Amino acid sequence: MNLSKVDLNLFIVFDAIYTEANLTRAGQIVGITQPAVSNALARLRETFNDPLFVRTAQGMVPTPMAQNIIGPVRNALSLLRVSVQESRIFNPQQAAKTYRISMTDLTEAVILPLLFQRLRRLAPTVAIESFLSKRRETTKELAAGRLDFAVDAPLNTDPQVRHVKLMEDRYVCAMRKGHPLAGKDKFTLDDYLALTHIHISSRRNGLGHVDLALGKMGIQRKIALRSQHYLMASQVLQQTDMVMTVPERFARRHELHWFNLPVNDVPPVETHLYWHESTDQDPANRWMREQMIELCQQVMAQEKKFDSKPA
């Protein structure tokens, strides 16, 4: 049987006929006319190549075929009803949903520990799968349901994708605390250009915001290592006199020494939450959005309490 060619409404009629043993009463339950019930029964008989019900003085009596399939049909209809109901109401305490989120290792370090503290309390059976999706594929993955959210820079302008800003930060020049320049009172552009840099990017090539700003000035920095992971690069930083241009939040959390970036026209670091418009009203999607937005607001509020001056 090719289910793609079967009208699932026919099984609702089948269940009603089996329950009522009468075509007229079955139609009243389903909300259709008796001729429509007869038409549905004819289509079911053709699909199963079986009469399914035989008219007798006691009503419509099910055939052995009908008796064999009534249990699975009712189970399937019940599952569909529950699924429809659950799609309208989301109970985080009982939900066994897995959310798939695209984010970088830097975003993971900021969001996931706090998010899991919250989930263990509010949604103990909810799971998270975090991985980095290619930016050019984000819209397709969100639309196909293979991705629930993406947390990234504000680059996706597809009208099908909704977004909201989660956090904002600024770039600083970070180095290990024992770095020869860590004791300086003033950090200049000449100092910045004289150093050897680590550049973080998920792309194989291309310029970052700092390099674009330097390019406008007709100068460039010396990049000795290009990496896609902040956490790995910070380990290299601790073993060398190299420096890394990073969000201030990262430098502070990893106990690095940092200076204000001596380069103008470098935009702030924005982190946005993306989701597809088709899930905008989905209760499960909306609930998780609210959790991530709220915890990021808490992160921003907490950071305002710290002195943002270089250590």
Steps between C-alpha positions, in 0.01 A plus 500: 500500500629843405408716799589816313189442287269422793279770653554469877148633557374165369632331815297739715190388307608136535525538878158666515333224294663232715381674817143576389434210259283748310594730213260780595613516864865476388444803278348693791805429715745600230289792381431388144194372312402135463587502126843636588546216748400249230750658262775479763418135567519425127847654485611304805373176345700575187811582701488180708340283230252381760133579581604600858134521610202280404145634532280279724185538705722581797679776309837524325700199618880518462679240295809319638715753311324790676538328837873453437568863417269683743755485783792649304270757338372621838853510641618706204205741527563539873867574436406762242254665741761510776758641260263775389416582860867506604580728207263757654608456862861460611567360846875535564490276809379207290648583160752255357599728214846539350590852385763531227694826519779630281758703692874556529717371781514853642122524515477151645729600786281799586151355448500123551614478866233748607240348271555153642472624858160635403393192302582258781258698716224587252523231231697199631436276197578759233826442308727731299705420191749778426704514179617761253298520179641678197353849475394459139298194602337644812174608336458164325572306819257712703229466234544122481476462877849352526595804704284669763720803563819667388701733723725713286606847392228717335568384143188305399256730320263235358138620552396149608737513796406688817764624740560694818820639651620297797822672603743772405870540579807687379830378364817530708860392449569211739828345613627280778541674836878453494537656155787758466246772413252415775648762731469792257275791592416581139457262210545662159430406141876459448507251788207312345663479157836391643347190658427162344129417490263207518191546282180310578263421214278210398580576135805369315591847379374856505557809713360575843358830622837609635680423175238691300547802726878477472471462123318833479805651668734331253660275759473139611589289801718188514288187531700188585211272590148483357269275699130429521495443878544765769562248777789333319650836406493616862726206590751610235477851638599382849819340362618782272529878469234503228182701541140449395220744423200361685173611661566650842273238657736224382813677631340556839369144536839350412698728728699662222655845509342732244524849360243711327530440128709782345309475169206719407188401305484144635131421559384342827457125525131413474354156561155428357257213544346374172197279439276428200170684466312168477589432867428850624174399670610150598476477883813285537706733282363809671572358847865431417538843340374658820750302709797598284398865479447524875829337596693722256334803656621374837854461364499857370359635827759311704786627286398859556594451864863429408758763429561479125841672521808291409627280780 
